[in-house]
Amino acid sequence: MGHLIISRRPGESFRLRLDDKGDPARLLQSLTGDGIEVHVVGLVGRQIRLSFDAPRDLNIVRSELLDG
């Protein structure tokens, strides 16, 4: 499992995607086991900080990096 902390403001988003080199069967197996754990680690004004514990085959990407 990997660990990531991401900050988001109202109107911003992120996407969960399978890594290009990832194995869909292995990802599905890990999701049916422990799944993905998301923690709210902070709130500052209008910004929230989220912590993800997820399989390394799963990419968590800020949506603005995919648009364009």
N, C-alpha and C positions, 0 to 999 in steps of 0.2 A: 504494500500500500504506500502511496505517496501522500504528501501533505502540502497543501497550498492555502495561503491566505489571500483573499481578494477583497478590494473595496469597491462598492457600488453606490451611486447616488440615484435618486428617483429618476425614472426614465431610462437608466442604463441597464444592461443585461449581460448575460454570459451564456455560452453554449457548452453542452457536454457532448463530445464527439469521440468516436473510436479513433485512436492513433492510426495513421496510414499503414504502419507496420504491425499493428496489433492483431491479435488472434480473436475474432469475434466469439468463438466457443469458450476460450479461456476467460474473456471478459464477462460473458454471460454466467459462467460458473462462479466467478468471484462475486458478481452482483447478487446471485441467489444465495450466497453464503452470508457474508458480512454486509453487503450492500455498500452504499455511500453514506458516510456520516457527515452532516453539516452542522457547524456550531456558529452561533452569533457570538463573536468575540469582542465586539465594540460598536458603539453608536456615538458619533460625534456630529452634532448638528444634523444635517440631512444626509450624512454618509454612514453606511453600515459596513462593518468588516465581517466577512464570513470566512470560516475555516473549513476546508474540505479534506476528508480522509477518503481517498478513492483509489481504485486500481491504477497502476501506472499506464495501462493501455488506454485509459480514458483521458482525453485532453479536455481541460477546462479553459476556454478561451473567451476573452472579452469580445463581445459582439462587434465592436467598432473595428477590431483588427481583421474581421472577416468581411466586412462591408467595404466594397470599393475595389 
